[in-house]
Amino acid sequence: MPEPVYLDYAATTPVDPRVAARLIQYLTLDGDFGNPSSSTHPYGRTAAQAVEIARAHVAALLRADPREMIWTSGATEANNLALHGVMAVNRKPRRHFITAKTEHKAVLDVCRALAQDGCAISYLDPEPDGRIAPDRLAAALRPDTALVSLMHVNNETGVIQDIAAFGAITRQHGVLLHVDAAQSAGKLPLDMQTLPVDLLSLSAHKLYGPKGVGALYVRQCPVRVRLQPLLYGGGQERGLRAGTLPTHQIVAMGEAFRIAGEEMVAEQAQIREWRDRLWRGLVELGGVALNGHPERHIAGILNLSFARITAEALLAAIPEIAVSTGSACTSVGNEPSHVLRAMGCDEWRMRGAVRFSLGRFTTGEDIDVAVATVSAAVRRLRALSPLQ
């Protein structure tokens, strides 16, 4: 049986072979396997140099200062460090936090923990197309607001938020802005010299790097963001994130971000072409609804609801196509998407939603196979459905 067509890049990306080659160089005895904190011998110094080169590559993609990048185990830890770190520093009277109902669980679950710690949390409602209106953010700000966290690109719908507008509002009121950019880094331009964003979370495995490594951008100028660490130990990462640095993963993330910087424009144009081709092929079925904004969306994500069938039934009918019903972190459950619910979708639209996500290694043949396979399955399931 041939391998399924992979259209779940928003869940994770395969490691680019060029990235894997760099990773392997930092694992074995004949490579640069040293501890970057061991400054007394060449093994450690070589590893430390590789870490700093990778830090510069990641910073370059954001047009940031390398000294503003803190290594983490991924975007989830970066989100936790940003949110817990800021709110721990801002004890009373500034204990109010704002986010959106459509955020990733890696933010929403932190919010629940912060609420238990005495923080007041405000959740913004999205528009029906998934966008967060800047005026809703402005209206939610209070004198005791310390932090706002709003993602750049939604991981389920691909909707792009206007983080520049959000940042202009928060900067005007002296409030910090955190952005989860796991789905946008390397796919949309990010310029920290002009964007009024104070903290920004990154993940390697969403950009053809390995799982288990990420970074948090922490602005140092014109406002120096202060954080309380989550982890204590060896004082690594300027005391903000203790633990031996995984040189091989960090080098790989740096390489992945370097490649993205060079290839982003052409790559995203190709992915958008494949996405549009997929949309044109599937919309001919009729009864297909787009979840999200028709224009303000990232190239690689297409979230569709198919009338009169459930997503679970469709996925079971197309084992040769690897897609999902939403976020990989929540797809193991049977609950409808909290993102689509917040957008006001009805029960059947939520139950029928499927996320197709494309990436670097998607081909035109993949799209054609997906259109033919999904179309046949939808017609077959609708013929069996009592909901005519």
matplotlib code that plots the C-alpha trace (Angstrom):
import matplotlib.pyplot as plt

x = [0.0, 1.5, 2.2, -0.7, -0.6, 0.5, -1.7, -1.3, 1.7, 0.0, 0.3, 4.0, 6.4, 8.9, 12.5, 14.1, 17.0, 19.3, 18.3, 18.7, 22.2, 23.2, 21.5, 23.5, 26.8, 26.3, 25.5, 28.4, 32.0, 33.3, 31.0, 30.6, 28.8, 30.2, 28.2, 28.0, 28.4, 31.8, 34.1, 37.3, 37.9, 37.4, 34.5, 32.4, 33.6, 32.8, 29.3, 28.8, 29.8, 27.3, 24.5, 25.2, 25.3, 21.9, 20.6, 21.7, 19.9, 16.6, 17.0, 17.7, 14.4, 12.7, 15.1, 15.8, 18.9, 20.2, 20.5, 16.7, 16.3, 15.8, 15.9, 13.0, 11.7, 9.1, 6.3, 4.4, 7.2, 7.8, 4.1, 4.3, 7.5, 6.1, 2.7, 3.7, 6.9, 5.3, 2.4, 4.7, 6.6, 3.5, 2.0, -0.9, -2.1, -1.5, -3.0, -5.3, -4.6, -6.3, -6.4, -8.9, -11.3, -9.6, -6.1, -4.2, -4.6, -1.0, -2.2, -5.8, -4.6, -2.0, -4.9, -6.7, -3.6, -3.2, -6.8, -6.3, -3.3, -5.5, -5.2, -8.3, -8.6, -10.6, -11.4, -12.1, -14.7, -13.7, -15.7, -17.5, -14.5, -12.1, -10.5, -10.1, -11.3, -8.7, -11.5, -12.5, -9.0, -9.0, -12.3, -11.1, -8.0, -8.1, -5.8, -4.6, -3.9, -0.4, -0.3, -2.2, -1.6, -3.0, -1.7, -0.5, -2.0, -4.7, -3.5, -7.0, -8.3, -5.1, -6.7, -4.0, -4.5, -3.5, -0.7, 0.6, -2.7, -2.8, 0.7, -0.1, -3.0, -1.0, 2.0, -0.2, -1.5, 1.8, 0.7, 2.9, 1.9, 2.8, 2.3, 2.3, 4.0, 4.4, 2.3, 3.6, 7.3, 9.0, 5.7, 4.9, 7.3, 8.1, 10.1, 10.7, 12.3, 9.0, 6.3, 5.3, 5.4, 7.2, 7.3, 7.0, 6.9, 8.5, 8.7, 11.1, 8.9, 6.4, 9.2, 10.9, 13.1, 13.0, 10.5, 11.5, 13.1, 11.8, 12.5, 11.0, 11.8, 12.0, 12.3, 15.1, 14.6, 13.0, 11.2, 13.1, 10.7, 11.2, 10.3, 10.4, 11.9, 10.0, 13.1, 16.0, 19.4, 22.5, 21.7, 21.7, 20.0, 20.8, 19.1, 15.7, 15.8, 18.0, 19.1, 21.8, 21.3, 20.5, 23.1, 21.9, 18.3, 19.3, 21.7, 18.9, 16.4, 18.9, 19.4, 15.6, 15.1, 18.0, 16.5, 13.1, 14.5, 16.0, 13.1, 10.0, 8.6, 8.9, 7.8, 4.7, 3.6, 3.8, 1.9, -0.8, -1.1, -1.6, -4.1, -6.2, -6.2, -7.4, -10.2, -11.3, -11.5, -13.4, -15.9, -17.3, -18.9, -21.4, -22.3, -18.7, -18.1, -14.9, -14.1, -12.1, -11.5, -11.5, -8.5, -6.7, -5.4, -2.0, -1.2, -1.0, -4.2, -7.6, -10.4, -13.6, -16.9, -18.8, -22.5, -24.4, -21.4, -19.1, -15.4, -14.8, -16.7, -14.8, -11.4, -12.2, -13.2, -10.0, -7.1, -4.9, -5.0, -3.4, -5.5, -7.0, -10.1, -8.2, -5.4, -3.2, -3.3, -7.1, -7.9, -7.7, -11.0, -14.5, -15.3, -16.0, -13.3, -13.3, -12.1, -15.1, -17.4, -16.1, -16.6, -20.3, -20.4, -23.4, -23.0, -23.1, -20.6, -18.2, -18.7, -18.1, -14.9, -11.6, -8.3, -6.1, -2.6, 0.1, 3.8, 7.2, 7.0, 3.4, 3.1, 0.5, 0.0, -0.8, -3.5, -5.0, -5.1, -6.6, -9.3, -10.3, -10.2, -12.0, -14.7, -15.4, -15.7, -18.0, -20.3, -20.4, -21.1, -23.8, -25.5, -25.7, -26.6, -30.2, -29.8, -30.8]
y = [0.0, 3.4, 6.0, 8.4, 11.8, 14.1, 17.2, 17.9, 20.3, 22.5, 19.6, 19.1, 19.2, 16.6, 17.6, 19.0, 16.7, 19.7, 20.3, 16.7, 16.7, 19.5, 17.9, 14.7, 16.6, 17.5, 14.0, 11.6, 11.3, 12.3, 15.4, 18.5, 16.8, 19.0, 20.8, 24.4, 25.4, 23.7, 26.6, 25.0, 22.9, 23.0, 20.6, 23.0, 26.1, 24.7, 23.8, 27.2, 28.8, 26.7, 27.7, 31.4, 31.0, 29.3, 32.0, 34.6, 32.6, 32.6, 36.3, 37.2, 35.7, 38.1, 41.0, 40.9, 41.1, 37.6, 38.6, 38.8, 35.1, 32.5, 28.8, 26.7, 23.1, 24.5, 27.1, 25.6, 26.3, 29.6, 30.5, 29.4, 31.3, 34.5, 34.4, 33.0, 35.0, 38.4, 37.8, 36.6, 39.9, 41.9, 41.3, 43.5, 45.9, 44.8, 41.3, 41.6, 39.5, 39.5, 36.8, 35.4, 32.5, 31.2, 30.8, 27.5, 25.3, 26.2, 29.6, 28.9, 26.2, 28.7, 31.2, 28.7, 28.3, 32.0, 32.4, 30.0, 32.1, 35.1, 36.8, 38.3, 37.0, 38.6, 36.5, 38.3, 37.0, 36.8, 37.9, 35.1, 35.0, 34.4, 37.8, 39.7, 43.3, 45.7, 47.9, 44.9, 44.7, 48.4, 48.2, 45.3, 47.1, 48.2, 50.2, 46.9, 45.1, 43.8, 41.6, 40.7, 37.4, 37.0, 34.6, 35.7, 32.8, 30.5, 26.9, 25.6, 28.1, 29.8, 33.3, 36.0, 38.5, 42.2, 42.1, 45.4, 47.0, 45.1, 46.2, 49.9, 49.7, 47.9, 50.2, 53.3, 52.0, 50.7, 47.0, 44.2, 42.1, 38.4, 36.7, 33.0, 32.9, 29.1, 29.0, 32.2, 32.3, 31.6, 31.9, 35.5, 38.4, 39.3, 42.4, 43.0, 46.4, 47.7, 45.4, 46.7, 43.1, 42.5, 38.6, 36.1, 32.3, 30.1, 26.4, 24.4, 21.5, 23.8, 24.9, 21.7, 21.5, 18.8, 18.5, 19.5, 22.9, 26.4, 29.9, 33.0, 36.5, 38.8, 42.5, 44.5, 47.9, 50.4, 48.5, 45.8, 43.0, 41.4, 37.7, 35.3, 32.0, 28.7, 26.6, 27.2, 25.4, 26.2, 29.8, 29.2, 31.7, 34.6, 32.9, 32.8, 29.1, 26.7, 23.3, 22.0, 23.3, 20.6, 21.7, 19.4, 20.6, 24.2, 24.0, 22.3, 25.0, 27.6, 25.9, 25.5, 29.3, 30.2, 28.2, 29.7, 33.2, 32.4, 30.5, 31.9, 34.1, 31.5, 28.7, 30.4, 31.4, 27.7, 26.5, 29.1, 27.9, 24.3, 25.5, 27.3, 24.3, 22.1, 24.6, 24.9, 21.1, 20.5, 23.4, 21.8, 19.2, 21.8, 22.1, 23.0, 25.9, 27.7, 28.3, 31.5, 34.6, 34.2, 36.5, 37.1, 33.6, 31.9, 30.1, 26.5, 26.0, 25.3, 24.5, 23.2, 21.9, 19.3, 19.4, 16.3, 14.3, 14.4, 14.9, 11.7, 9.7, 11.4, 10.8, 7.2, 7.0, 8.5, 6.6, 7.4, 11.2, 12.4, 15.3, 16.3, 17.7, 20.6, 21.1, 18.0, 18.9, 18.4, 16.0, 13.0, 14.1, 14.1, 17.7, 20.1, 22.7, 25.5, 27.8, 27.2, 27.4, 30.8, 31.9, 31.0, 27.9, 25.7, 22.1, 20.4, 22.8, 22.1, 18.4, 18.5, 20.5, 19.2, 21.0, 20.5, 21.9, 22.0, 22.6, 22.5, 19.0, 19.1, 18.4, 19.0, 15.2, 15.2, 17.8, 16.0, 12.7, 14.5, 16.1, 12.9, 10.8, 13.3, 14.0, 10.3, 9.8, 12.8, 11.7, 8.2, 9.3, 11.8, 9.1, 7.0, 10.0, 10.3, 14.1, 14.7]
z = [0.0, -0.9, 1.7, 2.4, 0.8, 3.7, 4.0, 7.8, 7.8, 10.4, 12.9, 12.1, 9.2, 8.1, 8.8, 5.7, 4.7, 4.8, 8.4, 9.3, 7.9, 10.2, 13.2, 12.8, 12.9, 16.5, 18.0, 17.8, 18.8, 15.4, 15.4, 17.7, 20.6, 23.4, 26.1, 25.1, 28.8, 29.0, 28.2, 29.4, 26.2, 22.4, 22.5, 24.6, 22.9, 19.4, 20.6, 22.1, 18.9, 16.9, 19.3, 18.8, 15.0, 15.2, 17.5, 14.9, 12.1, 14.1, 15.0, 11.3, 10.2, 12.6, 12.1, 15.8, 17.9, 18.7, 22.3, 22.4, 21.6, 24.4, 23.6, 24.8, 24.2, 21.8, 21.4, 24.3, 26.7, 25.1, 25.7, 29.3, 29.9, 28.4, 30.1, 33.5, 33.4, 32.8, 35.2, 38.0, 37.8, 37.6, 41.0, 42.2, 41.1, 37.5, 37.4, 34.3, 31.2, 27.8, 25.2, 22.6, 22.7, 19.5, 20.9, 21.0, 24.0, 24.9, 25.7, 26.9, 29.4, 30.8, 31.2, 33.4, 35.6, 35.8, 36.9, 39.7, 40.7, 41.1, 37.6, 36.0, 32.4, 29.6, 26.5, 23.2, 20.8, 17.2, 14.2, 12.3, 9.9, 12.8, 13.0, 16.3, 15.8, 17.2, 18.8, 20.9, 22.2, 22.9, 24.8, 26.9, 28.3, 31.9, 34.2, 35.7, 32.4, 32.3, 29.2, 26.0, 24.1, 20.6, 18.0, 14.6, 12.5, 13.8, 13.6, 12.7, 10.2, 9.0, 9.7, 9.9, 12.8, 12.5, 15.2, 14.1, 15.0, 18.3, 19.1, 18.4, 20.9, 23.6, 23.2, 23.5, 26.9, 28.2, 28.0, 26.8, 23.8, 23.4, 20.0, 19.3, 15.9, 15.7, 12.5, 10.9, 11.3, 8.0, 6.1, 6.7, 7.1, 10.7, 11.4, 15.1, 14.4, 13.3, 14.8, 18.3, 19.7, 23.0, 23.2, 20.4, 20.5, 17.9, 17.1, 15.0, 14.0, 12.3, 9.9, 8.9, 12.0, 14.7, 17.5, 21.0, 20.3, 20.0, 21.1, 22.8, 21.5, 24.5, 23.5, 25.1, 23.4, 23.7, 26.5, 28.4, 29.1, 32.5, 33.1, 36.0, 34.9, 34.9, 35.3, 37.7, 37.6, 35.7, 34.8, 31.1, 28.7, 30.9, 33.8, 32.0, 31.0, 32.9, 31.4, 29.2, 25.7, 23.1, 20.6, 17.8, 18.0, 18.2, 15.3, 13.3, 14.2, 13.1, 9.8, 9.3, 9.9, 7.7, 4.8, 5.4, 5.1, 1.7, 0.3, 1.9, -0.9, -3.7, -1.4, -0.1, -3.6, -4.7, -1.6, -2.2, -5.8, -4.5, -1.9, -4.4, -6.7, -3.8, -3.0, -6.6, -6.8, -3.6, -3.8, -7.0, -4.7, -3.5, 0.2, 1.1, 3.5, 4.1, 7.8, 8.2, 6.2, 2.4, 2.0, 5.3, 5.6, 5.4, 2.2, 3.6, 5.6, 4.2, 6.7, 5.1, 6.4, 4.2, 4.6, 5.6, 6.7, 9.8, 9.6, 11.5, 8.9, 6.0, 7.6, 8.1, 4.4, 3.1, 4.9, 1.9, 2.7, 5.9, 7.2, 10.5, 12.2, 13.7, 16.1, 16.7, 20.4, 20.6, 17.8, 20.1, 21.7, 20.3, 21.3, 18.4, 17.7, 20.3, 17.5, 15.3, 18.2, 19.1, 15.5, 15.9, 13.6, 14.2, 15.4, 12.0, 10.6, 13.4, 13.2, 9.4, 9.5, 8.1, 8.0, 5.0, 5.4, 2.7, 2.8, 1.2, -0.1, -1.4, -5.1, -7.7, -7.9, -4.2, -4.7, -7.6, -5.7, -2.7, -4.7, -6.4, -3.2, -1.0, -3.7, -4.2, -0.4, 0.1, -2.7, -1.3, 2.3, 1.2, -0.7, 2.5, 4.7, 6.0, 6.0, 2.4]

ax = plt.figure().add_subplot(projection="3d")
ax.plot(x, y, z, "-o")
ax.set_aspect("equal")
plt.show()
